[in-house]
């Protein structure tokens, strides 16, 4: 190997080692941008309280409305779901959404009422499964 090839190889290897030691800037997760668990808990508490008060949908949450421990467990599961879904460190251990809601008799009207409770009330949107909300 010529001296030039050895010099170039050494320079490339040295540059690679320096680059490998340089911290890479990573984009912050949605979870972090939202404010972490305090923000997730605030959203979940507000949402569940509004759901339990909404006569259009609260019959599907009757157990949570009747028992503070069930309500707390529901809030904890929803918080883990949102935390994981936004890139946070939580691990949601509950069933997937299709399994969790299958056979519950949820009507389109009830789903739209739930969606309007979930989505900020100041925005008029309609959610269609597998499509973006229309606003």
N, C-alpha and C positions, 0 to 999 in steps of 0.2 A: 504494500500500500504506500502510495506516495505521501510525502509530508503534507501536501496540500489537502489530500483526501482525509488524512488523519486529523488535520487542523479543523476542517469543516465539520467532520463527524463529532469531534470534541465540542465545537461551538454549538452545534445543534443539540447535543445531549445536555450541555450546560444550560442552554436556553429552556429546554424542556423541563429540567429540574427546577429552575427558577419559576417557570410558569405554573408548575404543579404545586408549588408552595404558596402561590399567590391566592388569597381567599377569593372565591367567586361570589359576586353579589347575586343573591337570589331574590326573586320577587317575593314580597310578603304575601301570605295567604289571605284569602277573603276573611277567614276567621280572625286573623291578626288585625286586618284593616277595619273590621267591624268593632273591635274592642275586646276580643277574647271571651272567656266564660262569663264575665259580668254582663256583657252585652247579650250573649245568648240567653242567659237566665232571665234578663229583663224582658226580652222579646217573648220567650216561652211563657213567663208568668202573665204578661199582658194578654197574649193570645188565648191561653187556656181560660183565663178569667172571662174574656169576652165570649168564648165558645160556650162556657157553662151558663152564661146569662142570655144567650141567644136562643129563643124558643123555637126557631126554625131548625136548629141542629142539635140542641142539647139533649134530646132523647137518646142519641147515640153515645152520649157521655154520662149517662145517668149514674153509673157506678162511681165514676170520678167525682160527680157532684155530691153523692151521698156519703162518701167516705174520704176523709182527708188523707189517709195513708195511700189510697188508690190514686187520688189526685196527685200526690207527691211523686208516686212511682211513674205515673203517666208523664208528668213534667220532666222527671229525670230522664226517661227514655227519649222524649222529644228533644231535650237538650243535647243528649248524646248524638242523636240522629243529625241535628243541625250542626253540631260541632264537627262531627266527622265529615259531613257533606260540604262544609265550607273550608276544609283543609286543616282543621284543628287536631289536637292529639287524642281526642276521644275515640272510643270504639263502640259503635252501636251494636248491641247484642240481640236486639229484637227481631221480629220477623220482617221480611220485605213488605213494602206497602201493599202490594197486590194480595198477598197472603193475609195480612192483618185486616184487610177490609172486605175480603171475599165473603159472600153470604150474609152480609150485614144489612142488606136491603137499602142501601144508600141510593136515593133517587138523584136524578140530574138536578132538580131544584135544590135539594139539600146540599149537593156538592157545590153548586154555584153560591149558595148562601155561605158555606164554609170558606170558599175561595174569597168572597168579598169580606169576610171577617178576617182572614189571614192577610190579604193584600191591604195596603194602607187605604183606609176608608176614603181618603181624598182623591183616589184614582179610580176611575170607572173602568174596570177590565172584566173580560170574560175569559175563563180558562177552558181550553179544550185539551183533553188528554193527548199526549204525543205531539202537541203543537204549542207554539208560543202563545202567551195570553194576547188577546186583542184588546187594545185600549183606545 
